[in-house]
Amino acid sequence: MSIAENYRKIREEIPEYVSIVLAGKKRTVEEFLEVINAGATDIGENYVQEAEAMYKSLNDDVRKVRWHMIGPLQRNKVNKALSFFDVLQTVDSLKLAEVIDKRARKMEKVIPIYIEINSGKEPQKAGVMPENAEELIRQIARFENIKIEGLMTMGPRFGNPEDARPYFKETRRIFEHIKSSMPNLDMKVLSMGMTNSYKVAIEEGSNMVRIGTAIFGERKY
């Protein structure tokens, strides 16, 4: 099937309330245009430089979608990231949040962010540890130019998507706790699940999935 057909098939199979963020890492302008024309509403990029190049290449089509930062964000790339990303999904430290808030204030904008949870407690991966998430969120919530709208997790990678279920459950638990204990926040997005695991993630409460290979096919490096 074509990219457009893959996208429409998955869009029809999953609930309407679940947003699909297209993971665009290493994809071409032509691939982006095909999926945008098929109705895609959200694009995710892992790297600021790649996102900037794609953003400039799409011309008038660029504003047809929301742009999500879904890879680790370095503090020295925040200024550039804020110039075109609509959402930053991978905020995981107070220091990073401070830089984002400062830069956003200078640009006179409020940027939506998600807090990345290291649900598998993997030392080599980004994300705040689950037990530290609430304290971090309380610290970041005081910033005026950041709007915390949800949580995101990658979770450990498994061949069997069922093995990811406990990590999605844990992130959902944190999400519901934050919603109930901090009602002043507009917590509405739970970004969990990728090509191999999005079905299980949706069963566990995800309302945003990040899918690349199942729509675009295998990457051509």
C-alpha positions in Angstrom: 0.0 0.0 0.0 1.0 3.6 -0.5 1.9 6.0 2.4 -1.5 7.7 2.0 -3.3 4.3 2.1 -1.3 3.2 5.2 -2.2 6.5 7.0 -5.9 6.3 6.1 -6.1 2.6 7.2 -4.6 3.3 10.6 -6.7 6.4 11.0 -9.9 4.4 10.4 -8.8 1.6 12.7 -8.1 3.7 15.8 -10.5 5.8 17.8 -11.2 9.4 16.6 -10.0 10.9 19.9 -6.5 9.4 19.4 -4.1 11.8 17.5 -1.5 10.4 15.2 1.9 12.1 15.2 3.8 11.0 12.1 7.4 10.2 13.1 9.3 11.9 10.3 12.9 11.0 11.1 14.9 10.6 7.8 11.8 11.0 5.6 11.7 12.9 2.3 9.7 16.0 1.4 7.7 13.9 -1.1 6.8 11.4 1.7 5.7 14.3 4.0 3.6 15.9 1.3 1.9 12.5 0.5 0.8 12.0 4.1 -0.2 15.6 4.7 -2.4 15.4 1.6 -3.9 12.2 3.0 -5.1 14.2 6.0 -2.3 14.0 8.5 -2.6 16.7 11.2 0.6 16.2 13.3 4.3 15.7 12.4 7.0 14.7 14.8 10.7 15.3 14.3 13.6 13.9 16.4 16.2 16.5 15.5 16.0 20.3 15.3 18.2 20.6 12.2 16.2 18.0 10.2 13.0 19.6 11.3 14.1 23.1 10.3 15.2 21.8 6.8 11.9 20.0 6.3 9.9 23.0 7.6 11.5 25.3 5.0 11.1 22.8 2.2 7.3 22.3 2.6 6.5 26.0 1.7 2.7 26.7 2.0 2.0 23.1 3.2 4.0 23.6 6.4 1.1 25.2 8.4 -1.3 22.4 7.5 0.1 20.4 10.4 1.2 20.8 14.0 5.0 20.3 14.6 6.1 18.2 17.6 9.6 17.8 18.9 9.7 14.1 19.8 13.5 13.6 20.3 15.8 14.9 23.1 16.1 18.6 23.1 19.4 20.2 23.8 19.4 23.5 25.7 21.5 25.1 23.0 18.9 24.2 20.4 15.9 25.7 22.3 15.9 29.1 20.5 15.8 27.5 17.1 13.2 24.8 18.2 10.8 27.5 19.4 10.8 29.2 16.0 8.9 26.4 14.4 7.8 23.6 16.8 4.2 23.9 18.1 4.7 21.3 20.9 7.8 20.1 22.8 7.1 16.5 23.9 10.4 15.7 25.6 10.9 18.1 28.5 12.5 16.1 31.4 14.4 18.6 33.6 14.0 21.9 35.4 17.1 23.3 33.7 15.7 22.6 30.2 12.3 24.1 31.2 14.0 27.2 32.5 15.7 27.8 29.2 12.5 27.2 27.3 10.6 29.6 29.5 13.2 32.3 29.2 13.4 32.0 25.4 9.6 31.8 25.0 9.3 34.9 27.1 11.6 36.8 24.8 9.6 35.6 21.8 6.4 36.6 23.6 4.8 33.2 23.2 3.5 30.4 25.4 4.8 27.0 24.3 2.8 23.7 25.1 5.0 21.0 26.5 4.7 17.4 27.6 6.8 15.9 30.4 8.8 12.9 29.3 8.6 10.0 31.7 11.3 7.4 31.7 8.8 4.7 32.5 11.3 1.8 32.2 13.8 3.6 34.5 16.5 3.0 31.8 19.6 4.9 32.7 20.7 5.4 29.1 17.4 7.0 28.1 16.0 10.5 28.6 13.0 11.3 30.7 12.3 12.0 34.4 12.0 8.9 36.6 8.4 8.1 37.6 8.9 8.8 41.3 10.3 12.3 40.5 7.7 13.3 37.9 5.2 15.1 40.3 7.9 17.3 41.9 9.3 18.3 38.5 5.8 19.1 37.2 5.1 21.3 40.2 8.4 23.2 39.7 7.8 23.7 36.0 4.1 24.7 36.4 5.2 28.0 37.9 6.7 29.2 34.6 4.5 31.7 32.7 5.6 30.9 29.2 5.3 27.2 29.4 2.0 25.3 29.4 2.2 21.7 30.6 -0.5 19.8 28.6 0.5 16.2 29.1 2.9 13.3 29.5 5.0 11.4 27.0 6.8 8.1 27.3 8.9 6.0 25.0 9.0 2.9 27.3 11.4 0.0 26.8 11.5 -1.5 23.3 10.2 -5.1 23.1 9.5 -7.5 20.2 6.2 -8.4 21.9 4.1 -5.2 22.4 2.4 -6.8 25.4 5.6 -6.5 27.3 5.3 -2.7 27.1 1.9 -2.7 28.8 3.1 -2.3 32.4 5.1 0.8 31.4 2.1 2.4 29.7 0.0 1.6 32.8 2.5 3.3 35.1 2.6 6.4 32.9 -1.2 6.5 32.8 -1.2 6.2 36.6 1.1 9.3 36.9 -1.1 11.2 34.4 -4.3 10.6 36.3 -2.6 11.5 39.6 -1.3 14.8 38.2 -4.7 15.6 36.8 -6.5 15.0 40.1 -3.8 16.6 42.4 -3.0 19.6 40.2 -6.4 20.7 38.7 -5.0 24.1 37.7 -3.0 22.3 34.9 -4.7 21.6 31.6 -3.5 18.0 31.4 -5.1 16.5 28.4 -2.5 14.5 26.3 -1.0 11.1 27.0 1.5 10.5 24.3 2.3 6.7 24.3 2.9 4.0 21.7 4.7 3.7 18.5 4.5 1.5 15.4 5.0 -1.8 17.3 3.0 -0.9 20.4 0.4 1.8 19.6 -2.6 -0.7 19.9 -1.6 -1.7 23.4 -0.9 1.9 24.3 -4.4 3.0 23.3 -5.9 0.2 25.4 -3.9 1.7 28.3 -5.2 5.2 27.8 -3.0 6.8 25.2 -4.7 9.5 23.2 -1.7 10.3 21.1 0.5 7.8 19.2 3.7 8.4 17.4 3.9 6.2 14.2 6.5 6.2 11.5 7.4 2.8 9.9 3.7 1.5 9.8 2.8 4.4 7.6 6.0 5.4 5.8 7.5 1.9 5.5 11.1 1.1 6.5 13.6 4.0 6.4 16.0 4.3 3.6 19.3 5.4 5.0 
